[in-house]
Amino acid sequence: MPRDFITRGGVAYVDQQLRTWGSPRFERSATWPFARLRVTGQAIVVSSIFGEFRLTQTNLVSISRVRHIPVLADGFMFEARGHQEMVIFWALRARKVLDELRRHEWVVDNG
């Protein structure tokens, strides 16, 4: 079983119902290092000043790559059943995060 992966980054909460010109509209956000991502085989947890967003295999809808500005705004959008908001975790080392998600057997769309 792989060791837990933990890293710091930024976070943005996106209301699934609100979109601006087809792009997500951020309701709340925090920059690096005010968010933490923890990846295990059982859960993905994004913690920040706004609380905790927990994703498990049972509530998973999707995990997808988000690339607004290469390197500066590269991250992952997490969508879970039972949550009105989706969460984007902005990563400084997005390739490492992608590798760790896959190593823990999480499927990432557009990876």
KESEDREN-214515 format. One line per 3 residues: their letters; for each residue z, x, y of C-alpha. Coordinates in steps of 0.5 Angstrom, whole numbers, plus 500, padded with zeros to 3 digits. Each point is the difference from the previous one (the first is absolute). Layout:
a	Z:X:Y | ... $
This chain:
mpr	500:500:500 | 498:503:507 | 505:502:505 $
dfi	501:495:506 | 495:502:506 | 503:499:507 $
trg	497:502:507 | 501:498:507 | 494:497:504 $
gva	499:494:505 | 500:492:498 | 496:494:503 $
yvd	502:493:498 | 494:495:500 | 500:493:500 $
qql	495:498:495 | 498:494:504 | 499:503:507 $
rtw	493:504:500 | 497:503:506 | 492:501:500 $
gsp	501:501:492 | 505:505:501 | 508:499:498 $
rfe	504:499:506 | 507:504:500 | 506:496:501 $
rsa	505:506:500 | 499:507:499 | 503:507:500 $
twp	498:507:500 | 501:506:496 | 506:501:498 $
far	503:493:500 | 497:498:494 | 501:502:492 $
lrv	496:499:494 | 503:500:493 | 496:500:494 $
tgq	502:499:493 | 497:497:494 | 504:493:501 $
aiv	500:499:508 | 497:503:506 | 505:499:506 $
vss	498:501:507 | 506:501:505 | 501:500:507 $
ifg	503:497:506 | 498:493:499 | 503:500:493 $
efr	497:501:493 | 493:498:496 | 501:500:493 $
ltq	494:500:495 | 500:499:493 | 495:499:494 $
tnl	502:492:500 | 499:499:508 | 494:505:501 $
vsi	494:497:503 | 496:506:502 | 501:507:503 $
srv	494:503:504 | 498:506:504 | 500:499:508 $
rhi	496:505:504 | 500:499:507 | 500:507:503 $
pvl	499:505:494 | 506:504:499 | 504:497:506 $
adg	500:493:498 | 499:500:492 | 504:496:496 $
fmf	501:494:495 | 501:493:501 | 505:496:495 $
ear	499:493:499 | 505:496:495 | 501:493:498 $
ghq	506:497:504 | 499:504:506 | 496:497:506 $
emv	499:507:503 | 496:506:497 | 503:507:501 $
ifw	496:506:502 | 503:507:499 | 497:505:504 $
alr	500:507:496 | 499:507:503 | 498:502:493 $
ark	496:494:498 | 497:503:494 | 507:503:497 $
vld	502:492:501 | 494:498:496 | 501:505:495 $
elr	507:498:499 | 499:492:500 | 495:502:494 $
rhe	504:504:496 | 505:495:500 | 495:495:498 $
wvv	499:496:506 | 493:497:501 | 497:502:507 $
dng	494:496:503 | 495:504:504 | 503:507:497 $
